[in-house]
Amino acid sequence: MRCAICREFFSIELTFRTLFCPPKLCETCQAFLAKDYEHTSFPSPGGVIDHYLLVLGRSDYQTDYLNGFRLEKALKMAISQCNEIDLIVIVDVNESRTISAWYPLIAQYQRVVFFSLVDIDFSHTIQP
């Protein structure tokens, strides 16, 4: 089999349980994805902003599969807390550069959650 993230070949023992749905990731990438997210909170004029960094450390595997996996994990977390969250923003590098332009539009919300795939320091950009 070929890993969907690192594109390395790996072998597995097929059983009846995995015959029709074999794993798509090697053991190394499964361990990498098992790492959790990093969470920081900081105040905003309307309440609080929670920032979840979904990729810890530097990743050499910047593939669509990895990004999709992380975003799926983030959306499941957001859905589980949907009654507590006012606004969810998925931020990439381009949005982080223009945050001063669009931040006033979201500052009024009480609980805002930022999900990002890259490490962005919002605390210096956003002033309460």
C-alpha positions in Angstrom: 0.0 0.0 0.0 1.0 3.6 -0.4 0.5 6.1 2.4 -1.8 9.0 1.5 0.3 11.5 3.3 4.0 10.7 3.0 3.6 8.7 -0.2 5.9 5.9 1.2 5.0 2.3 0.6 4.1 0.2 3.6 2.8 -3.3 4.1 0.0 -4.5 6.3 -1.6 -7.8 7.0 -5.0 -7.9 5.6 -7.7 -9.5 7.8 -11.4 -9.9 7.1 -11.9 -6.6 9.1 -9.5 -4.7 6.9 -10.0 -6.5 3.6 -12.5 -4.0 2.1 -11.3 -1.0 4.0 -7.5 -1.1 4.3 -5.7 1.6 6.2 -4.6 4.5 4.0 -1.8 5.7 6.3 1.5 4.1 7.4 2.2 3.7 11.2 4.5 6.8 11.2 1.8 9.1 9.8 -0.9 7.5 12.1 1.3 8.4 15.1 1.9 11.9 13.6 -1.9 12.5 13.2 -2.6 11.2 16.7 -1.0 14.3 18.1 -3.5 16.7 19.3 -3.9 20.4 18.6 -2.6 23.5 20.5 -5.1 25.8 22.0 -4.6 29.5 23.0 -7.2 32.1 24.1 -7.1 35.8 24.1 -9.6 38.6 24.8 -11.5 40.5 22.2 -13.8 43.6 22.5 -16.9 41.3 22.3 -15.6 38.4 24.4 -12.9 35.8 23.8 -11.2 34.4 20.8 -10.0 30.7 20.9 -7.2 29.8 18.5 -6.7 26.1 17.6 -3.4 25.3 15.8 -4.2 22.0 14.1 -0.7 21.1 12.9 1.9 20.9 15.7 5.5 21.5 14.8 6.7 21.5 11.2 5.1 19.1 8.9 6.8 17.8 5.8 3.6 16.3 4.6 1.6 19.3 3.4 -0.9 17.3 1.3 -4.5 17.8 0.7 -5.2 14.6 2.6 -3.5 15.9 5.7 -5.2 19.3 5.5 -8.5 17.6 5.0 -8.0 15.3 7.9 -7.1 18.3 10.2 -10.0 20.4 9.0 -12.4 17.4 9.5 -11.2 17.1 13.0 -11.7 20.8 13.7 -15.2 20.8 12.3 -16.2 17.8 14.4 -14.9 19.6 17.4 -16.8 22.8 16.5 -20.0 20.8 15.9 -19.7 19.2 19.3 -19.6 22.7 20.8 -22.0 24.5 18.4 -24.2 25.9 21.2 -21.2 27.7 22.7 -19.6 29.1 19.6 -20.8 32.2 17.8 -18.5 32.2 14.8 -15.9 29.8 13.4 -13.1 31.1 11.1 -10.7 28.9 9.3 -7.6 31.0 8.8 -4.7 30.4 6.4 -1.6 32.5 5.8 -3.3 34.8 3.4 -6.1 35.7 5.8 -3.6 36.2 8.6 -1.9 39.0 6.5 -5.2 40.8 6.1 -6.7 40.3 9.5 -6.7 44.0 10.3 -9.1 44.6 7.4 -11.7 41.9 8.4 -11.3 41.7 12.2 -13.7 44.6 12.9 -16.4 42.6 11.2 -16.1 39.7 13.8 -15.1 41.7 16.9 -18.7 42.0 18.0 -19.1 38.3 18.5 -18.8 36.9 22.0 -17.1 33.6 21.3 -15.0 33.3 18.1 -13.0 30.2 17.2 -10.0 30.4 14.8 -8.8 27.2 13.3 -5.5 27.4 11.4 -3.1 24.9 9.8 -0.1 27.2 10.2 1.2 28.8 13.3 -0.1 32.4 13.4 0.4 34.6 16.4 -2.9 36.5 16.6 -2.3 38.0 20.0 0.0 40.7 18.5 -2.3 41.4 15.6 -5.6 41.7 17.5 -5.9 44.3 20.3 -8.8 44.0 22.7 
